[in-house]
Amino acid sequence: MMHARLQQLGSLDNSLTFNHSYGHSDADVLHQSLLEANIATEVCLTALDTLSLFTLAFKNQLLADHGHNPLMKKVFDVYLCFLQKHQSETALKNVFTALRPLIYKFPSTFYEGRADMCAALCYEILKCCNSKLSSIRTEASQLLYFLMRNNFDYTGKKSFVRTHLQVIISVSQLIADVVGIGGTRFQQSLSIINNCANSDRLIKHTSFSSDVKDLTKRIRTVLMATAQMKEHENDPEMLVDLQYSLAKSYASTPELRKTWLDSMARIHVKNGDLSEAAMCYVHVTALVAEYLTRKGMFRQGCTAFRVITPNIDEEASMMEDVGMQDVHFNEDVLMELLEQCADGLWKAERYELIADIYKLIIPIYEKRRDFERLAHLYDTLHRAYSKVTEVMHSGRRLLGTYFRVAFFGQVSLLSVLQCPKSFKE
């Protein structure tokens, strides 16, 4: 039946081909355009019908290896192609409708194993959330909500970690790829997603709606901070503050958080703020240590760094997803970062803290029987303690004390008029 239908469409296409060498009236051109547009939409709908029948007939083959097989990849790529190529409004609405049963029938494809299919789908849906057509934005927002909600149900109403992480990563990619991704249209789509979560009665007594709200808040923070960074590139304090906001928004995604913490460290070094740079190195190292601890590859997580700074607990909010293929942390990476920490603390004259870093490095070198590195570490420790004794006697080390002043909310004219005269002066 489908074969006959496609042949019929092919013959129509040939008979209606427009020859631009001949002149036509505006009415003829409009009629021709409408015919070609309708044929294009009909081809899209025919392909979607064919895909639907195929997934129904070959469901068992598509479910092989939890949906991570060459056949499913080909089927998914066709669905993805509809989102990547320009389609009519009618066609695109039907694509969104067709994707819902695909996600519902093959949840393991998106929520288990490798994350590549879920990542690609999130990226394309988020692009549609920035569409100029309000109907497309609404459909895309509702589909993204469905993806998150289905993920939540698939985990037994515990979390939607996979979709959460992939949405955050996709937003980061879109900032670089799409102009105006943080505009009013995209903000409206985020509001639609929030409204869907708030009005969903089936998950009223779960953490889902608050988790969705937290995700959209993080996305807004990323978009706002990215836009403002361009305006304040010559203001180092404001620039670092915005980068900290970005790093905090990426707390659940280790690779992205590490990127912004490294960027903060470079700005601090450039401005001569060595203690601040050293603390960035400590946070990066604690982040990697926490990741390796959860993977069973290191014995201590971020709590081992609490003796250096109480702020280190921020690194404990990392989300775990077995499908994360882009994180390449291992013990060797951790060792390099620990030594970077020690070097940064030395330059910042925070000699007392170097021992706390070396307590984590020494057992690893002892296990490897790397006596050359151990000799170097103990020599550095000897010099560090000697420096501590020296600065305590000389008093030449001046460690800064900082006070951060922040303003929250808007100050009304009435509140200013009612405040004491001395304050206004």
N, C-alpha and C positions, 0 to 999 in steps of 0.2 A: 504493500500500500504506500509506504513511504517512498519507495523507489519510483513509483508512478507519479507521485506528487512532485518529487524533485524534477522529473523529466518534464512535467507540465510547466513548472516554473522556469526551467531552462528555455523552453520554446517561447514563453512569454517574454523572457529577457531579450532573446534574439530579435523578436519582432518589434520590440519597443526601444531598441538601441537608438540613441540620438546622434544624428550626424551634424556636427557643428559647422560644416561647410555650407549648409543651406540656411537661408534666413527664415525665421519663424516669428510669428507675432508673440506678444507677451503672454497671451492666453494659452498659446500652444506650448510655450516654454514652461509655464506654470503647470499645465496639465501633464507634460512629460515628466517634470520633476516629481509630481505627486505619484505618478505611476511607478517610477523607479524607486521612490521612497517606500511605497507600499510593498513592492516586490522584495526589497531589502529586508523589511520587517518580517514578511512572510517566510523568507529563507531562514531568518533567525528563529522564528517560532517553530518551523519544521525541524530544524536541528535540535532545538530543545525537546520537542516531542520524541525525536529519535533517541536522544540521550536518556530520557526518562524511561523509555521502553527497554533500552539496553541495560540500564542499572537494575531494572526489575528482573530481567531474564538472566543476567549474569551476576546476581548478587553474591553468590558463594565464591566465585572467582575473584570478585572485587574485594571481598573481605579477607582474602589470604594475607597472612603476615600482618594482621591488624590494619589492613588497608594500605600498607606500604609495599606496593608491588607495581611493576611496569604498567599493567592494564589500568589500574586506578589512576596512576600518574597521567596517562594519556587522556582518560575521561575528564579528570580534574583540569588539565591544561585547556581543554575545549571550553569548559565552563569559565575558566579564568580569562580566556581570549575574548569572551563577550564583554567582560568588564574593562579589558585593556583597549579594545577598539571602540570607536565612536558608534553608538547605536541610537535609534530613535527612542523617544520617551516610552512609547508602548512596549518596544522590545526590551528595554532595560528593566521595566517594571516586571515583565515576565521572567527575566533572568533572576531577579531577586526572589521571585516566587518559586522558581525551580531550584534555587540553592537551598531553600529551607528543608525540603524532603531529603536532599542529598546529605546535609549535615545530620539530620535526624536519623537516617538509615545507616550512616557510616560514621558514628561518633568517634570510634577508636582511631580513624584516619586523622582526625584533627586534634584529639586530646591525649593520645598515647604515642610512644615512640618518638620519631623525629618530628621536629616542629616546622619543617619547611612548608608544608601545605597550609597549615594554620597561619603562618607568617605571611605567605603570599596573599591569602584571602583577606586578612586584616588590612594589609596595605592597600589593596584595590578598593575595599569597601570604604576605608577612610578617605580615599581620593574622591569617591562619589559623595561623601559627606560634605565636600566642598563645592558641589555642583551649583551652577547658576539656577537650575530648576528646583523650586521648593519641593515639588512632588518626589523628585529623585533623592533629595537630601532626606526627606522623611522616610522613604523606603529603605535607603542605605542605613540610616540610624536604627530603624527597627530591626533590620537584618543583623546588624552588629550586636544589638541587644539580645536577639535570639541566639547568636553564637555564644555570648557570655552566659546567658541563662541556661542553655543546653549543656555547656561545660560545667556549670554549677550542679545541675541535676546528675550529670554523669559521674561526678565525684561523690555522690551521696549527700548532696547539699552541704559540702564542707568548704569548697572554695572554687574559684575559676582562675587558678594561677596561670595556666597555659595561655589563655586568651588575654589576661591582664598583662603579662610580660610582652606578648607579641604586639599588643596595641601600643604600648609605650615605645617599643623598638621601632614600630612602623611610623609613629609620629615623628621620631627623631630623624628617620630617613626622609619623610615628606618635607620636613623643614628645609632640607637641602635641595630636594627635587622639585617642589611645587611652589610657585610664587603666590603669596597671599594666603597661605594655608591657615594662618591664625586670624583671619578676618571674621566679620559678623556672621557670614554664612556657616562657617565651621563651628562657631560658638553656638549658633542656633541648633545645630545637629547634636552637640553635647547636651544641650538642654532637653532635647527630645529623648535622649537616652536616659537622662535622670528622671524625667517624667514617667517613662515606661517602668522604671524600677520602683518609683513611688506608688504607682497605681496597680502594681502586680500583687493581688491579694494572696496568691499561693505561696509567696515567699515573705509574707508580712512579718512573721515571727523568726526570721533568720537574719544573718549578717549580710545578706546579699546586697540589699539596697544601699546600706552604708558603705560597702566595699565598692559598689559602682560609683557612688558619690565621691569617694576618695580617689578613684581612678580618674574621673573627669576633672577633679580638682588638680591632680598632678599634671594632667595634660595642659590645663589652662596655665599652670605655673611655668611649664616648659615653654609654651608659646609666648607668654608675656615676657619672661626673662630673655628669651632669644631675640625678641624684637627690641627690647631695651638695651641689650648689650651693644648694638650698633650705635645707639645714641650716646652711650657713656664709655666708648672705647678709650677716651683720653682722661677718664676719671678712675684711677686705679682702685680706690676704696669701693666705689659703687660697682665697678666691674667685678671685683672679687665677691662682693655681696650677692650679685646676681648669679655668679657662677656657683656660689654656695647653695642658692635656691634651686638651681638646676641639679646639682649633685644630690640634694635632699629629695627632689622629686624622683630621682633615679635610684633611691635607696633599695628598691626591690630588684634592680637589675645590675648585677655586679660589674659587667663590662662597661656599661655606660657611666655608672657612678665613678669608676676608676678613671675614665677618660677626663671627666670634669675636675676631679681632685688633682690629677696630674697637671691640668691646665692652671688650676689655682696655684699650685706649687711653683710653676714657672713664672707666673706674675709676681709672686712674693719674692722669689730669688732676684728677678729683674729690678724690683723696687728696694732690694736690700733688707727685706723683712725675713730674716733667716729663721727665727723661732717659729713664725707662722708657716714657713715652707716645711720645716721639720715636722710640724704637727700634721700637715697634709700627707707627708710620707708615712707617718705612723698610721693614719687612717687608711691609706691605701693598703699597707701591709696587713693591718687588722682585717680588712675586707677579704683579702686573699686567704688569710689564715682561717677565717670563719667559713669560707667556701670549702676549703680543703678538709676542715674538720667535719663538716656535714657530709662530705664524700668519703670519710674514713681514711683520709690520706695524711692527716696531721693531728697530733694529740691535743692541741690547745687552740681554741678559737679566739674571738675578739676579746673575751674576758681577760686573757693574759696581758692585754695592754692597758687594762683599767688602772694599773698602778702609775701609768704615765699620764693619762688624761681621763677624767670621768665622762667626757663626751663620746668615748669610744663605743658606748652602747648603741649608737646610731647604726653601727654596722651589723647589728643583730636582726634588723628588719628585712634582711634579704629573703626573697622568695625562691623556693626550689622547684625546678622543673626538669625532669629527666630528659626532655627533648631539646634542651638548650645545647646546640652544637657549636655555638660561637664563643664559648668560654674555654680558654686554653690555659688555665692555671694549673701548675704542678709544683712539686717541692723545690725544683731548681729556680722557678720564678719567685717563689717565696724567699729563698735564700738571697737572691739578688736584691729584693726589696728590703729585707732585714738589714743588709749591709748598707743600702742606700739610706735607711733610717739612721743607722749609727753615724754615717758620714755627715748627714744633715744636722744631727744633734751636736756633733763635734764643732761644726762651723757656727752653730748658734750658741756655742759655749754652754750647752746643757749637759755637762760632763757626767753628772750624777745619773742621768737616765740611760746612758750607753750600756751600763751593766745589765739593766732590765731587758734590753734588746739582745745582748749577747747570751743571756740565760736561755733564750730560745734557739740560738744558733749553735752553741757549743755541743749540746747532746747529738745534733745531727752530724756534725763533723767527727765526734767521737765514734758514732755508729759507723761512719764511713772510714774511720781510722786515717783521716786526713791530718796528719801531724803538722804539716807545714802551715796549713790554715789555722790550726789551733795555736801554734806558736805565735802567729801574727795577731790573733785575737787577744791572747793574754798579754802580749806586748802593748797593744792598744789600750787594754784595760789598765795596765800599769801606768801608762802615760795619762789616761783620763783621771785616775785617782790622784795622781801627782798634781794635775791641773786644778782639781777641786781643792786640794790642800793649799796650793799657791794662791788662788783667788780668795779663799777664806781669810788668809793672812793679809793679803794686800788690799782687799776690798775694791779692786779695780773692775770687777764685773758688775754691770748695771743691768738688771733684768727689768724690763718695762712692766708697768701696770696700766691696764687699759679700761676705759669706761665707755660702754656703747649706749648711745641715746637713740631711742626709736620712738616714732610717733604713730599712734594707732587711731584710725577713724578720722572724721573731719571736724575741724573746729568751727563752730558757728559764730557769727558776729555777736550774738546775744551773750554767749559764754565769755567772749573776750571783754565785752562791756561790763559784765558783772564781776570780773576778776579784780583782785586788789590793784591799786594804783602802782605800787612798787613793782608788781609783776609785769604790768604793761610797759613801764619805763624800761 
